[in-house]
């Protein structure tokens, strides 16, 4: 078994982030970014390719960390960081396209937009609960 399944083993898990649609979609976003950026020039391995992948990884990581904390105020803080990472990812995506490192990807763009909306909604909800 790979991915989340190896931890869940077919059972409902107590990890709160596993239940969040924003986390689930952001995990898919990471995979899309890795596949999309695979063809970047070799000299970008430690440059833009690395940076764009780290920004993508930051999104589900911060959602998970925030969900594992106690209280809405802390969760909102980590959701804010995830929002920043999504903005960073979008900017790097556009730079990579402008530089000709990769072609635009409708699937990646749609997933990015949907993830941003979900994270924003979660953030607003937890801001109100402070």
Phi and psi in radians as a Rosetta constraint file:
Dihedral C 1 N 2 CA 2 C 2 CIRCULARHARMONIC -2.101 0.35
Dihedral N 2 CA 2 C 2 N 3 CIRCULARHARMONIC 3.015 0.35
Dihedral C 2 N 3 CA 3 C 3 CIRCULARHARMONIC 1.072 0.35
Dihedral N 3 CA 3 C 3 N 4 CIRCULARHARMONIC -2.569 0.35
Dihedral C 3 N 4 CA 4 C 4 CIRCULARHARMONIC -1.082 0.35
Dihedral N 4 CA 4 C 4 N 5 CIRCULARHARMONIC -0.575 0.35
Dihedral C 4 N 5 CA 5 C 5 CIRCULARHARMONIC -0.969 0.35
Dihedral N 5 CA 5 C 5 N 6 CIRCULARHARMONIC -0.588 0.35
Dihedral C 5 N 6 CA 6 C 6 CIRCULARHARMONIC -1.168 0.35
Dihedral N 6 CA 6 C 6 N 7 CIRCULARHARMONIC -0.417 0.35
Dihedral C 6 N 7 CA 7 C 7 CIRCULARHARMONIC -1.553 0.35
Dihedral N 7 CA 7 C 7 N 8 CIRCULARHARMONIC -0.611 0.35
Dihedral C 7 N 8 CA 8 C 8 CIRCULARHARMONIC -1.367 0.35
Dihedral N 8 CA 8 C 8 N 9 CIRCULARHARMONIC -0.548 0.35
Dihedral C 8 N 9 CA 9 C 9 CIRCULARHARMONIC 0.861 0.35
Dihedral N 9 CA 9 C 9 N 10 CIRCULARHARMONIC 0.653 0.35
Dihedral C 9 N 10 CA 10 C 10 CIRCULARHARMONIC 1.363 0.35
Dihedral N 10 CA 10 C 10 N 11 CIRCULARHARMONIC 0.044 0.35
Dihedral C 10 N 11 CA 11 C 11 CIRCULARHARMONIC -1.910 0.35
Dihedral N 11 CA 11 C 11 N 12 CIRCULARHARMONIC 2.772 0.35
Dihedral C 11 N 12 CA 12 C 12 CIRCULARHARMONIC -1.254 0.35
Dihedral N 12 CA 12 C 12 N 13 CIRCULARHARMONIC 2.234 0.35
Dihedral C 12 N 13 CA 13 C 13 CIRCULARHARMONIC -1.760 0.35
Dihedral N 13 CA 13 C 13 N 14 CIRCULARHARMONIC 2.778 0.35
Dihedral C 13 N 14 CA 14 C 14 CIRCULARHARMONIC -1.523 0.35
Dihedral N 14 CA 14 C 14 N 15 CIRCULARHARMONIC -0.097 0.35
Dihedral C 14 N 15 CA 15 C 15 CIRCULARHARMONIC -1.177 0.35
Dihedral N 15 CA 15 C 15 N 16 CIRCULARHARMONIC 2.049 0.35
Dihedral C 15 N 16 CA 16 C 16 CIRCULARHARMONIC -1.115 0.35
Dihedral N 16 CA 16 C 16 N 17 CIRCULARHARMONIC -0.561 0.35
Dihedral C 16 N 17 CA 17 C 17 CIRCULARHARMONIC -1.222 0.35
Dihedral N 17 CA 17 C 17 N 18 CIRCULARHARMONIC -0.418 0.35
Dihedral C 17 N 18 CA 18 C 18 CIRCULARHARMONIC -1.072 0.35
Dihedral N 18 CA 18 C 18 N 19 CIRCULARHARMONIC -0.464 0.35
Dihedral C 18 N 19 CA 19 C 19 CIRCULARHARMONIC -1.516 0.35
Dihedral N 19 CA 19 C 19 N 20 CIRCULARHARMONIC -0.192 0.35
Dihedral C 19 N 20 CA 20 C 20 CIRCULARHARMONIC -1.485 0.35
Dihedral N 20 CA 20 C 20 N 21 CIRCULARHARMONIC 2.177 0.35
Dihedral C 20 N 21 CA 21 C 21 CIRCULARHARMONIC -1.066 0.35
Dihedral N 21 CA 21 C 21 N 22 CIRCULARHARMONIC -0.610 0.35
Dihedral C 21 N 22 CA 22 C 22 CIRCULARHARMONIC -1.087 0.35
Dihedral N 22 CA 22 C 22 N 23 CIRCULARHARMONIC -0.720 0.35
Dihedral C 22 N 23 CA 23 C 23 CIRCULARHARMONIC -1.193 0.35
Dihedral N 23 CA 23 C 23 N 24 CIRCULARHARMONIC -0.784 0.35
Dihedral C 23 N 24 CA 24 C 24 CIRCULARHARMONIC -1.037 0.35
Dihedral N 24 CA 24 C 24 N 25 CIRCULARHARMONIC -0.801 0.35
Dihedral C 24 N 25 CA 25 C 25 CIRCULARHARMONIC -1.203 0.35
Dihedral N 25 CA 25 C 25 N 26 CIRCULARHARMONIC -0.636 0.35
Dihedral C 25 N 26 CA 26 C 26 CIRCULARHARMONIC -1.190 0.35
Dihedral N 26 CA 26 C 26 N 27 CIRCULARHARMONIC -0.499 0.35
Dihedral C 26 N 27 CA 27 C 27 CIRCULARHARMONIC -1.149 0.35
Dihedral N 27 CA 27 C 27 N 28 CIRCULARHARMONIC -0.699 0.35
Dihedral C 27 N 28 CA 28 C 28 CIRCULARHARMONIC -1.141 0.35
Dihedral N 28 CA 28 C 28 N 29 CIRCULARHARMONIC -0.653 0.35
Dihedral C 28 N 29 CA 29 C 29 CIRCULARHARMONIC -1.058 0.35
Dihedral N 29 CA 29 C 29 N 30 CIRCULARHARMONIC -0.716 0.35
Dihedral C 29 N 30 CA 30 C 30 CIRCULARHARMONIC -1.024 0.35
Dihedral N 30 CA 30 C 30 N 31 CIRCULARHARMONIC -0.825 0.35
Dihedral C 30 N 31 CA 31 C 31 CIRCULARHARMONIC -1.056 0.35
Dihedral N 31 CA 31 C 31 N 32 CIRCULARHARMONIC -0.769 0.35
Dihedral C 31 N 32 CA 32 C 32 CIRCULARHARMONIC -1.068 0.35
Dihedral N 32 CA 32 C 32 N 33 CIRCULARHARMONIC -0.737 0.35
Dihedral C 32 N 33 CA 33 C 33 CIRCULARHARMONIC -1.115 0.35
Dihedral N 33 CA 33 C 33 N 34 CIRCULARHARMONIC -0.750 0.35
Dihedral C 33 N 34 CA 34 C 34 CIRCULARHARMONIC -1.087 0.35
Dihedral N 34 CA 34 C 34 N 35 CIRCULARHARMONIC -0.784 0.35
Dihedral C 34 N 35 CA 35 C 35 CIRCULARHARMONIC -1.158 0.35
Dihedral N 35 CA 35 C 35 N 36 CIRCULARHARMONIC -0.792 0.35
Dihedral C 35 N 36 CA 36 C 36 CIRCULARHARMONIC -1.099 0.35
Dihedral N 36 CA 36 C 36 N 37 CIRCULARHARMONIC -0.675 0.35
Dihedral C 36 N 37 CA 37 C 37 CIRCULARHARMONIC -1.544 0.35
Dihedral N 37 CA 37 C 37 N 38 CIRCULARHARMONIC 0.005 0.35
Dihedral C 37 N 38 CA 38 C 38 CIRCULARHARMONIC -1.019 0.35
Dihedral N 38 CA 38 C 38 N 39 CIRCULARHARMONIC -0.597 0.35
Dihedral C 38 N 39 CA 39 C 39 CIRCULARHARMONIC -1.581 0.35
Dihedral N 39 CA 39 C 39 N 40 CIRCULARHARMONIC 0.204 0.35
Dihedral C 39 N 40 CA 40 C 40 CIRCULARHARMONIC -1.059 0.35
Dihedral N 40 CA 40 C 40 N 41 CIRCULARHARMONIC 2.705 0.35
Dihedral C 40 N 41 CA 41 C 41 CIRCULARHARMONIC -1.010 0.35
Dihedral N 41 CA 41 C 41 N 42 CIRCULARHARMONIC 2.585 0.35
Dihedral C 41 N 42 CA 42 C 42 CIRCULARHARMONIC -0.952 0.35
Dihedral N 42 CA 42 C 42 N 43 CIRCULARHARMONIC -0.678 0.35
Dihedral C 42 N 43 CA 43 C 43 CIRCULARHARMONIC -1.188 0.35
Dihedral N 43 CA 43 C 43 N 44 CIRCULARHARMONIC -0.167 0.35
Dihedral C 43 N 44 CA 44 C 44 CIRCULARHARMONIC -1.669 0.35
Dihedral N 44 CA 44 C 44 N 45 CIRCULARHARMONIC 0.051 0.35
Dihedral C 44 N 45 CA 45 C 45 CIRCULARHARMONIC -0.932 0.35
Dihedral N 45 CA 45 C 45 N 46 CIRCULARHARMONIC -0.732 0.35
Dihedral C 45 N 46 CA 46 C 46 CIRCULARHARMONIC -1.828 0.35
Dihedral N 46 CA 46 C 46 N 47 CIRCULARHARMONIC 0.152 0.35
Dihedral C 46 N 47 CA 47 C 47 CIRCULARHARMONIC -1.891 0.35
Dihedral N 47 CA 47 C 47 N 48 CIRCULARHARMONIC -2.046 0.35
Dihedral C 47 N 48 CA 48 C 48 CIRCULARHARMONIC -1.100 0.35
Dihedral N 48 CA 48 C 48 N 49 CIRCULARHARMONIC -0.645 0.35
Dihedral C 48 N 49 CA 49 C 49 CIRCULARHARMONIC -1.059 0.35
Dihedral N 49 CA 49 C 49 N 50 CIRCULARHARMONIC -0.795 0.35
Dihedral C 49 N 50 CA 50 C 50 CIRCULARHARMONIC -1.135 0.35
Dihedral N 50 CA 50 C 50 N 51 CIRCULARHARMONIC -0.769 0.35
Dihedral C 50 N 51 CA 51 C 51 CIRCULARHARMONIC -1.108 0.35
Dihedral N 51 CA 51 C 51 N 52 CIRCULARHARMONIC -0.761 0.35
Dihedral C 51 N 52 CA 52 C 52 CIRCULARHARMONIC -1.185 0.35
Dihedral N 52 CA 52 C 52 N 53 CIRCULARHARMONIC -0.633 0.35
Dihedral C 52 N 53 CA 53 C 53 CIRCULARHARMONIC -1.209 0.35
Dihedral N 53 CA 53 C 53 N 54 CIRCULARHARMONIC -0.698 0.35
Dihedral C 53 N 54 CA 54 C 54 CIRCULARHARMONIC -1.143 0.35
Dihedral N 54 CA 54 C 54 N 55 CIRCULARHARMONIC -0.665 0.35
Dihedral C 54 N 55 CA 55 C 55 CIRCULARHARMONIC -1.100 0.35
Dihedral N 55 CA 55 C 55 N 56 CIRCULARHARMONIC -0.734 0.35
Dihedral C 55 N 56 CA 56 C 56 CIRCULARHARMONIC -1.116 0.35
Dihedral N 56 CA 56 C 56 N 57 CIRCULARHARMONIC -0.784 0.35
Dihedral C 56 N 57 CA 57 C 57 CIRCULARHARMONIC -1.111 0.35
Dihedral N 57 CA 57 C 57 N 58 CIRCULARHARMONIC -0.557 0.35
Dihedral C 57 N 58 CA 58 C 58 CIRCULARHARMONIC -1.090 0.35
Dihedral N 58 CA 58 C 58 N 59 CIRCULARHARMONIC -0.529 0.35
Dihedral C 58 N 59 CA 59 C 59 CIRCULARHARMONIC -1.130 0.35
Dihedral N 59 CA 59 C 59 N 60 CIRCULARHARMONIC -1.079 0.35
Dihedral C 59 N 60 CA 60 C 60 CIRCULARHARMONIC -1.148 0.35
Dihedral N 60 CA 60 C 60 N 61 CIRCULARHARMONIC -0.503 0.35
Dihedral C 60 N 61 CA 61 C 61 CIRCULARHARMONIC -1.105 0.35
Dihedral N 61 CA 61 C 61 N 62 CIRCULARHARMONIC -0.773 0.35
Dihedral C 61 N 62 CA 62 C 62 CIRCULARHARMONIC -1.272 0.35
Dihedral N 62 CA 62 C 62 N 63 CIRCULARHARMONIC -0.588 0.35
Dihedral C 62 N 63 CA 63 C 63 CIRCULARHARMONIC -1.092 0.35
Dihedral N 63 CA 63 C 63 N 64 CIRCULARHARMONIC -0.802 0.35
Dihedral C 63 N 64 CA 64 C 64 CIRCULARHARMONIC -1.107 0.35
Dihedral N 64 CA 64 C 64 N 65 CIRCULARHARMONIC -0.777 0.35
Dihedral C 64 N 65 CA 65 C 65 CIRCULARHARMONIC -1.112 0.35
Dihedral N 65 CA 65 C 65 N 66 CIRCULARHARMONIC -0.751 0.35
Dihedral C 65 N 66 CA 66 C 66 CIRCULARHARMONIC -1.126 0.35
Dihedral N 66 CA 66 C 66 N 67 CIRCULARHARMONIC -0.705 0.35
Dihedral C 66 N 67 CA 67 C 67 CIRCULARHARMONIC -1.154 0.35
Dihedral N 67 CA 67 C 67 N 68 CIRCULARHARMONIC -0.467 0.35
Dihedral C 67 N 68 CA 68 C 68 CIRCULARHARMONIC -1.455 0.35
Dihedral N 68 CA 68 C 68 N 69 CIRCULARHARMONIC -0.123 0.35
Dihedral C 68 N 69 CA 69 C 69 CIRCULARHARMONIC -1.512 0.35
Dihedral N 69 CA 69 C 69 N 70 CIRCULARHARMONIC 2.939 0.35
Dihedral C 69 N 70 CA 70 C 70 CIRCULARHARMONIC -1.681 0.35
Dihedral N 70 CA 70 C 70 N 71 CIRCULARHARMONIC 2.108 0.35
Dihedral C 70 N 71 CA 71 C 71 CIRCULARHARMONIC 1.731 0.35
Dihedral N 71 CA 71 C 71 N 72 CIRCULARHARMONIC 2.649 0.35
Dihedral C 71 N 72 CA 72 C 72 CIRCULARHARMONIC -1.202 0.35
Dihedral N 72 CA 72 C 72 N 73 CIRCULARHARMONIC -0.578 0.35
Dihedral C 72 N 73 CA 73 C 73 CIRCULARHARMONIC -1.085 0.35
Dihedral N 73 CA 73 C 73 N 74 CIRCULARHARMONIC -0.800 0.35
Dihedral C 73 N 74 CA 74 C 74 CIRCULARHARMONIC -1.162 0.35
Dihedral N 74 CA 74 C 74 N 75 CIRCULARHARMONIC -0.733 0.35
Dihedral C 74 N 75 CA 75 C 75 CIRCULARHARMONIC -1.068 0.35
Dihedral N 75 CA 75 C 75 N 76 CIRCULARHARMONIC -0.774 0.35
Dihedral C 75 N 76 CA 76 C 76 CIRCULARHARMONIC -1.034 0.35
Dihedral N 76 CA 76 C 76 N 77 CIRCULARHARMONIC -0.659 0.35
Dihedral C 76 N 77 CA 77 C 77 CIRCULARHARMONIC -1.051 0.35
Dihedral N 77 CA 77 C 77 N 78 CIRCULARHARMONIC -0.830 0.35
Dihedral C 77 N 78 CA 78 C 78 CIRCULARHARMONIC -1.238 0.35
Dihedral N 78 CA 78 C 78 N 79 CIRCULARHARMONIC -0.536 0.35
Dihedral C 78 N 79 CA 79 C 79 CIRCULARHARMONIC -1.172 0.35
Dihedral N 79 CA 79 C 79 N 80 CIRCULARHARMONIC -0.621 0.35
Dihedral C 79 N 80 CA 80 C 80 CIRCULARHARMONIC -1.096 0.35
Dihedral N 80 CA 80 C 80 N 81 CIRCULARHARMONIC -0.711 0.35
Dihedral C 80 N 81 CA 81 C 81 CIRCULARHARMONIC -1.121 0.35
Dihedral N 81 CA 81 C 81 N 82 CIRCULARHARMONIC -0.730 0.35
Dihedral C 81 N 82 CA 82 C 82 CIRCULARHARMONIC -1.068 0.35
Dihedral N 82 CA 82 C 82 N 83 CIRCULARHARMONIC -0.694 0.35
Dihedral C 82 N 83 CA 83 C 83 CIRCULARHARMONIC -1.073 0.35
Dihedral N 83 CA 83 C 83 N 84 CIRCULARHARMONIC -0.737 0.35
Dihedral C 83 N 84 CA 84 C 84 CIRCULARHARMONIC -1.092 0.35
Dihedral N 84 CA 84 C 84 N 85 CIRCULARHARMONIC -0.701 0.35
Dihedral C 84 N 85 CA 85 C 85 CIRCULARHARMONIC -1.147 0.35
Dihedral N 85 CA 85 C 85 N 86 CIRCULARHARMONIC -0.631 0.35
Dihedral C 85 N 86 CA 86 C 86 CIRCULARHARMONIC -1.137 0.35
Dihedral N 86 CA 86 C 86 N 87 CIRCULARHARMONIC -0.703 0.35
Dihedral C 86 N 87 CA 87 C 87 CIRCULARHARMONIC -1.147 0.35
Dihedral N 87 CA 87 C 87 N 88 CIRCULARHARMONIC -0.725 0.35
Dihedral C 87 N 88 CA 88 C 88 CIRCULARHARMONIC -1.070 0.35
Dihedral N 88 CA 88 C 88 N 89 CIRCULARHARMONIC -0.798 0.35
Dihedral C 88 N 89 CA 89 C 89 CIRCULARHARMONIC -1.054 0.35
Dihedral N 89 CA 89 C 89 N 90 CIRCULARHARMONIC -0.783 0.35
Dihedral C 89 N 90 CA 90 C 90 CIRCULARHARMONIC -1.049 0.35
Dihedral N 90 CA 90 C 90 N 91 CIRCULARHARMONIC -0.781 0.35
Dihedral C 90 N 91 CA 91 C 91 CIRCULARHARMONIC -1.085 0.35
Dihedral N 91 CA 91 C 91 N 92 CIRCULARHARMONIC -0.792 0.35
Dihedral C 91 N 92 CA 92 C 92 CIRCULARHARMONIC -1.165 0.35
Dihedral N 92 CA 92 C 92 N 93 CIRCULARHARMONIC -0.624 0.35
Dihedral C 92 N 93 CA 93 C 93 CIRCULARHARMONIC -1.030 0.35
Dihedral N 93 CA 93 C 93 N 94 CIRCULARHARMONIC -0.846 0.35
Dihedral C 93 N 94 CA 94 C 94 CIRCULARHARMONIC -1.129 0.35
Dihedral N 94 CA 94 C 94 N 95 CIRCULARHARMONIC -0.683 0.35
Dihedral C 94 N 95 CA 95 C 95 CIRCULARHARMONIC -1.082 0.35
Dihedral N 95 CA 95 C 95 N 96 CIRCULARHARMONIC -0.797 0.35
Dihedral C 95 N 96 CA 96 C 96 CIRCULARHARMONIC -1.060 0.35
Dihedral N 96 CA 96 C 96 N 97 CIRCULARHARMONIC -0.693 0.35
Dihedral C 96 N 97 CA 97 C 97 CIRCULARHARMONIC -1.182 0.35
Dihedral N 97 CA 97 C 97 N 98 CIRCULARHARMONIC -0.804 0.35
Dihedral C 97 N 98 CA 98 C 98 CIRCULARHARMONIC -1.047 0.35
Dihedral N 98 CA 98 C 98 N 99 CIRCULARHARMONIC -0.597 0.35
Dihedral C 98 N 99 CA 99 C 99 CIRCULARHARMONIC -1.442 0.35
Dihedral N 99 CA 99 C 99 N 100 CIRCULARHARMONIC -0.103 0.35
Dihedral C 99 N 100 CA 100 C 100 CIRCULARHARMONIC 1.387 0.35
Dihedral N 100 CA 100 C 100 N 101 CIRCULARHARMONIC 0.323 0.35
Dihedral C 100 N 101 CA 101 C 101 CIRCULARHARMONIC -1.317 0.35
Dihedral N 101 CA 101 C 101 N 102 CIRCULARHARMONIC -0.432 0.35
Dihedral C 101 N 102 CA 102 C 102 CIRCULARHARMONIC -2.785 0.35
Dihedral N 102 CA 102 C 102 N 103 CIRCULARHARMONIC 2.846 0.35
Dihedral C 102 N 103 CA 103 C 103 CIRCULARHARMONIC -1.532 0.35
Dihedral N 103 CA 103 C 103 N 104 CIRCULARHARMONIC 2.714 0.35
Dihedral C 103 N 104 CA 104 C 104 CIRCULARHARMONIC -1.063 0.35
Dihedral N 104 CA 104 C 104 N 105 CIRCULARHARMONIC 2.568 0.35
Dihedral C 104 N 105 CA 105 C 105 CIRCULARHARMONIC -2.222 0.35
Dihedral N 105 CA 105 C 105 N 106 CIRCULARHARMONIC 1.951 0.35
Dihedral C 105 N 106 CA 106 C 106 CIRCULARHARMONIC -1.062 0.35
Dihedral N 106 CA 106 C 106 N 107 CIRCULARHARMONIC -0.695 0.35
Dihedral C 106 N 107 CA 107 C 107 CIRCULARHARMONIC -1.105 0.35
Dihedral N 107 CA 107 C 107 N 108 CIRCULARHARMONIC -0.770 0.35
Dihedral C 107 N 108 CA 108 C 108 CIRCULARHARMONIC -1.135 0.35
Dihedral N 108 CA 108 C 108 N 109 CIRCULARHARMONIC -0.789 0.35
Dihedral C 108 N 109 CA 109 C 109 CIRCULARHARMONIC -1.059 0.35
Dihedral N 109 CA 109 C 109 N 110 CIRCULARHARMONIC -0.798 0.35
Dihedral C 109 N 110 CA 110 C 110 CIRCULARHARMONIC -1.100 0.35
Dihedral N 110 CA 110 C 110 N 111 CIRCULARHARMONIC -0.724 0.35
Dihedral C 110 N 111 CA 111 C 111 CIRCULARHARMONIC -1.165 0.35
Dihedral N 111 CA 111 C 111 N 112 CIRCULARHARMONIC -0.680 0.35
Dihedral C 111 N 112 CA 112 C 112 CIRCULARHARMONIC -1.076 0.35
Dihedral N 112 CA 112 C 112 N 113 CIRCULARHARMONIC -0.814 0.35
Dihedral C 112 N 113 CA 113 C 113 CIRCULARHARMONIC -1.128 0.35
Dihedral N 113 CA 113 C 113 N 114 CIRCULARHARMONIC -0.791 0.35
Dihedral C 113 N 114 CA 114 C 114 CIRCULARHARMONIC -1.099 0.35
Dihedral N 114 CA 114 C 114 N 115 CIRCULARHARMONIC -0.738 0.35
Dihedral C 114 N 115 CA 115 C 115 CIRCULARHARMONIC -1.094 0.35
Dihedral N 115 CA 115 C 115 N 116 CIRCULARHARMONIC -0.771 0.35
Dihedral C 115 N 116 CA 116 C 116 CIRCULARHARMONIC -1.058 0.35
Dihedral N 116 CA 116 C 116 N 117 CIRCULARHARMONIC -0.698 0.35
Dihedral C 116 N 117 CA 117 C 117 CIRCULARHARMONIC -1.148 0.35
Dihedral N 117 CA 117 C 117 N 118 CIRCULARHARMONIC -0.738 0.35
Dihedral C 117 N 118 CA 118 C 118 CIRCULARHARMONIC -1.145 0.35
Dihedral N 118 CA 118 C 118 N 119 CIRCULARHARMONIC -0.761 0.35
Dihedral C 118 N 119 CA 119 C 119 CIRCULARHARMONIC -1.135 0.35
Dihedral N 119 CA 119 C 119 N 120 CIRCULARHARMONIC -0.720 0.35
Dihedral C 119 N 120 CA 120 C 120 CIRCULARHARMONIC -1.083 0.35
Dihedral N 120 CA 120 C 120 N 121 CIRCULARHARMONIC -0.737 0.35
Dihedral C 120 N 121 CA 121 C 121 CIRCULARHARMONIC -1.116 0.35
Dihedral N 121 CA 121 C 121 N 122 CIRCULARHARMONIC -0.745 0.35
Dihedral C 121 N 122 CA 122 C 122 CIRCULARHARMONIC -1.087 0.35
Dihedral N 122 CA 122 C 122 N 123 CIRCULARHARMONIC -0.737 0.35
Dihedral C 122 N 123 CA 123 C 123 CIRCULARHARMONIC -1.051 0.35
Dihedral N 123 CA 123 C 123 N 124 CIRCULARHARMONIC -0.859 0.35
Dihedral C 123 N 124 CA 124 C 124 CIRCULARHARMONIC -1.028 0.35
Dihedral N 124 CA 124 C 124 N 125 CIRCULARHARMONIC -0.752 0.35
Dihedral C 124 N 125 CA 125 C 125 CIRCULARHARMONIC -1.034 0.35
Dihedral N 125 CA 125 C 125 N 126 CIRCULARHARMONIC -0.794 0.35
Dihedral C 125 N 126 CA 126 C 126 CIRCULARHARMONIC -1.354 0.35
Dihedral N 126 CA 126 C 126 N 127 CIRCULARHARMONIC -0.398 0.35
Dihedral C 126 N 127 CA 127 C 127 CIRCULARHARMONIC -1.161 0.35
Dihedral N 127 CA 127 C 127 N 128 CIRCULARHARMONIC -0.690 0.35
Dihedral C 127 N 128 CA 128 C 128 CIRCULARHARMONIC -1.223 0.35
Dihedral N 128 CA 128 C 128 N 129 CIRCULARHARMONIC -0.441 0.35
Dihedral C 128 N 129 CA 129 C 129 CIRCULARHARMONIC -1.536 0.35
Dihedral N 129 CA 129 C 129 N 130 CIRCULARHARMONIC -0.094 0.35
